[in-house]
Amino acid sequence: MKLINEILQYTEAHDLYPDIRVVDAVPYPNLVIEGKEYLCFCSNNYLGLSIHPTVKRAAMEGIQKYGIGTCESRFIAGNIRVLEELEQELAKFKGRDASLTFATGFLTNLGVIPAIMDNPDPFGIYDIPLPINDEDNLIISDFLNHQSIREGCRISRAQVKNYIHKDMNHLEKILKRYKDKRKLIITDGVFSMDGDIAPLADIIRLARTYDAMVMVDDAHGTGVLGENGKGTAEYLGLEGQVDIEMGTLSKAIGAIGGFVAGSESLIKYLKLRSSSFIYTSAIPPEQACGILAALKLIQAEPSLRENLWRNVRRLKAGLASLGFNIVNSETQIIPIIIGSEQKCVDASRYLFEHGILAPAIKYPVVKKNESRIRLTTIATHTEEQIDKALDIFSSMGKKFSII
């Protein structure tokens, strides 16, 4: 405990501990904190579905039917019918043969990556034919992939190599160097800190050339990108070409959970091998019911995405005209690069004092001196709210010599 206390004391002394606000109510796009409403520009609730009346009604009906939890692993008594229905709908939505759900998106990556890339019988207990030696497996991961991918790679027994962010020449060098390995390339579809999109067509081309599998974490693309909201692969015209499509249910879909979609054999294998599926309870049933309703809305009401992208364009144009550096954002994730950790914290607190919730993102989430205010807009922001926020961003930028 001494070490823990020393680290906490240092963190607090150097203003490194995060400002964690207590939210009392969620009337998106506002949040109520200590009795005051704040305009929220940091939510992943991109389509506003978490409080949509249809979604809430479906969840409440789920509680009446199933209660609030599954209470067991799906291998025991927790495989309630609504979870099977949800997986069928997610597979259909993604245009894949099958899907599998997990309690969270983080647990999805922690379960899928080792299941795919580890020797399933390292001690020879089961005499499985065609054994895979761990030293023969290689995971190749974009340097800026999400922490859940990094941890999934770390707990696997495979060798891991990172390639420079979106650098296809570097990726190809690694593939050439390890051409005899069994390989998995992993990338975010939309990168969560910069809001840019993976060069997926090039990744798939290289994977096919060098006999590698491709896994895409489409947490921030699912429900948002593509004509039908199916995600990064649809947006880039690559549907069905990704071997393993992972997504979350806690962002545009407005609930909690994660999933993976792909071939029937992939999903069947994950049920056999994925620890974070086998050894824990499933998505709560009322969440599954709400998610099913949200999926229907995403497909039936394209105006949700149209409103989102209208707001994205307005906010980006306003920030750029003010002189903020929003780097290479291509999506609803819009970083305002500030640099200095302390200046970023001070800027975030200034925004909060003026009615805007937009926390500072700093080391170790991003590199040192690349701190930023990570903005997101959602479909239910009004033009007036965005313009009000831009006025406050302008005064913040001038006060801290950012613009």
N, C-alpha and C positions, 0 to 999 in steps of 0.2 A: 504493500500500500504506500510505502514511502515514495517510491518512484512515481506512482500515479499522482500523488499529491504534489510532488515537485513539478511534474509536467503541467498539471492544472494551474498551479501558481504562476508558472512562466507564461502559459497561454493567456491567462487573465491579465497579467501585468503588461503584456505586449498587445493587448486588445485583439487577440486572435480567436477568442471564443465567439461562436456565431450568435447573432441576435435571433433567438427562437421565439417568435410571437405566438401568443395563445389566441386562437380564433374562436369566437363565440357563436358566429352564425355565418352562413355561406350563401348570401343572395347574389351569386355571380352575375355580372363581373365585379361586384363589390364583395368585400369581406368585412365582418364586424369584429373589431379588436378593442377590448376594454370600452365597449359602448359607442365607439366611433366607427363610421363607415370609411373604408379605404378603397380606392380604385386598385384592383389587383391586376398587375401586369407581370405575373410570374407563374401563372397556373398552367398545368398541362391538360386542363379540362377544355381542350381546344374547341369542341363543338357545343359546350355547355350541357352535355347530356347527363351529367351526374345529378342535376336537379330538374331534368325534363319531367313534366307531369306523367307522361306515358311510362317512362323508365321507373319512376318512383312507385307508380301504381303496380307495375309488374313485380317489383321487388317486395312490396307489401303483401301481394297475393302469394308470393313464394314463401314468406314467413308463415302465413296462415296454413299453408299446405305442408311445409317441411320443417318449420322451426328455423333457428338461426345458424345451425352448424351441422356438418356431417359427422363429426365426433370420432370417426375412424378413418384409417387408410382405405382407399378404394378397393384394396385387395381383401379387406376384411368385411365391412358392411357399409362402407361409405360411398359406394358407386351408385348414387341415386340417379334416377332416369334423366333428370334435367341436365346432368353433366354430360351424359351421352348425347342428348339432343344438342347441347351447346357445341360439342366437338364436331358434330355433323354439320352444323351451321357455319362454324368457323372454317372448316375445310371447304365448304361450298363457296363461302365468301372469298377465300383466297384462291379458289380454283384448283385445289389440291385433292388428292385421294382421301386423306385422313388428317386429323389433328389430335393433339393431346394437350390438356390444360394442366396448369400448375398453380399453386397458391399465390405466387407473385412472379413478376417478370424476372427479378433477381434470382429466385430459385429455379426458374426455367434454365437460365444459362449455367447455373451451378450444377444442374442435373444433366443437361443435354451434352455439354462439351466432354466431360469425362466419360460418359456412357458411350459416346461415339469413338473416342480416341484412346481409351485404355484397353489393355489386354483384359478380356472378360474373365479369364481364369489364370491369374498370375502364378498361382501355386500348384496348378495342375490337379486340383481336387476333383474336378468334374470330368476330366479327360475330354475336354471340348476339342473337336477336330479343327484343323487349320488354326493353330494358336497364333496370336499376334504378340510379338515382343514389343514391350513399351519403347525400347530404343529405336524401333523401326517406324514409330509414329511421329509426325511433325505437325504442329499447329502454327499457322502463319497469320499473325494478327496485326491489323492497322494500329499504329502507335497511339492514336487518339480514341480507340474503342472504349466503350463504357466500362466502369469498374467491375460490373458483374461478369463481363467477358474476361477481364484480366484475372478475376478470382477463379472463374471456371477453368481457365487455362492453368492457373497455378496449382489447383488441387488435382488436376489430371496428372498422370504419370508420363505424359508425352513431352517431348522436347518442344520448346516454344521459341519462335523467332518473331520479332516485330519488324514490320516494314514502315519506312517513313510515310507519314500521312498522305494517302492518295497517290503515292509515288509508284507508278506502274513499272518503271525501270528497276527500282529497288526490289519490288515484288518478284519480278521475273528473274533477277539475279539469284534470289533465294531459291526459287523454284528450280532453276538450273543446277544450283549447287547441291540440292538435295533431291535430285530427280528419282532416286531409287527408294525414297521414303513413301510411306502411306501418308497423304497430306490432306489437311483441312485448312482452307482459307476462311477467316472470319472477319467480317466488317460490319459496322453499323450501317444502316441504310441512310438515316439522317443522323449526323453527329450532334450530340446533345449540348455541346458548349459553343460551337461556332455556327450551327444551323446549316452546314453545307451537306451535300449529297454525295454518296460514294460513287465512283466511276464504275458502276456495276457491270456494264457491257464489257469493259476491258478486263475486269476481274474474271468474269465468266470465260472470256476468250482464252486467257492465260491458264485458267483451271483446266479447260478442255485440252489445251496443248500439252500441259505437263501432268495430266492425269491426277487432278486434285478435286476434292469436294469443295462446295461453297456453302457457307452458312451466313445468313444476313439477320442481324438484330434490327427489326423494323419497328421498334417501340414508338418512335416519333413520326413514322410514315404511315402506319396503319390507321385507317379512317380519315386520313388527311390528303395524302398524295394520290394521284391518278384520277381518271374520269369518274370512277365509281368508288374512290376512297380505299382501294384495295392495298395501296402502299407503294413503296419504291419500285418494285418490279413492274407493276402496272404502269406507273408514271414513266418509266424508261422503256416500255414495250418489251419487257423480258419475262412476262408471266410464264410460270412453269419451268423456268430455266435455272432456278435456285434450288439446290438440293435440300437445304434445311432452312425454312422460313420461320423465324421466331418473332413474336410480337407480344405486346402487353395489352392488358384490358383496363389499365389504370390511367390512360391518357385520353385520347380522343373518344374512347368508348365509355369513359367516365366511371369506372368501377374499380375492382382490384383483381389481380391475377395475371398470369402469363400463359402463352401457348406456343406450340410449335406445330407447323404444318408441313406435309411432304407426302412421300409415298406410303402405301399401306405397310410395306416391310419396315420402313423407318419407324413408324409409330408403334408397330408391334414390337420392334426391338427395344424401343425406349421404355415400353411398359415392363419389359423384362429386366432392364439394366439401369434405369435412372433412379438414383437414390432419393432425389427430392420429389419424385412422384410416388415411390413405393413406401417410404418411411414417414409420411406425414399426412395430415388431413387435407382434403381438397378445398377448392373454392367454396365458400359458404353458398347454400342453395339459393338464398334470396338474391345474392350477387349474380349467380348464373341466370336467374329469371330476368333480372334487370338488364344484363348483358344481351340476352336474346332480344329484348325489346329495343335496345340501343342499336344492335346490328340491323334490325328492320328499318329504323329511322335513318341510319346512314345510307342505306340503299334506296329508300323511298323519297328522301328529301335532300336532293343535291344542293338546295339553297343553303343548307348549313355550311357546306364547304365554300360555296360562293361568298357567303357573308364573311367567313374567316379570311379568305384571300383578299377580299376588298379591304378588310381592316389591316391585313399585313402590308398591302401596298401603301395605304395611307400613312401608317406608322413609319415604315421604312423611308418613304419619300420625305416625310417631315424631319426625321432624324438626320438624314443625309443633307437636307437643305440647311439645317442648323450647323452642320460641320462635324457631327459625331462620326467616329470610326466604327462602322458596323461590319468590318472585314468582309468575308465572302458569304454571308448568310444568303441561302437560297430558299428558306422556308419560314415558318412561323416562329422559329427561334432566332432572336435578334440580339446579339451581344453588343453592348456599348463598351468598347475597350478603354480602360482607364490606366492600367499599369500598376501604379503604386498600390500596395495592399491597404495602407492606412487611408489614402485618398479615396479608394473605392468604398471602404467601410463608411467614411464620413459622408460621401455622396449618397450612399444608400440611406443613411440616417436622415439626411436632409430631405430626400424624397419622402420618407415616412412622415417626417414632421409636417410636410405639405400635402399629405393625403394620398400618397402613392406607395403601394407595397411592391418593392422590387429589390430583393436582397442582393448583397454583394457576394460574388463568387470569386474565391481567391485560393491561393496555394493551401493545401496540396491538390485541390480539385482541378486547378489549372496550373500551368507553370508559374514560377515566381516572376513577378513584374508583368504578368499578363492578366491581372485581375480585371473583372468586368462586372457590369450590371447586366444580367442575362434577362432580357425582356421576352415575354411571349404575349401575343394578343389572342383573343378568343372570338368566336363567332358572334357572341352577344354584346360585345362592346359597341357602343354607338359612336358615330362620327364626332359628336360633341365631347364624349369622354376621351377619345383619342386626342382631339385638339386641346382639351384641358391638360392632358398629360404632357403633350408637347410643350406647352407654355411652361410647365414646371420643370421639364427636362432642360429647357433653354436656360432658365434661371440657375438651375443646378450646374450646368456646363460652364456658365460664365463665372459663377462663384468659385469653382474649383479649377479654373483655367484649363478646362478640358476642350472647350471650343473657343 
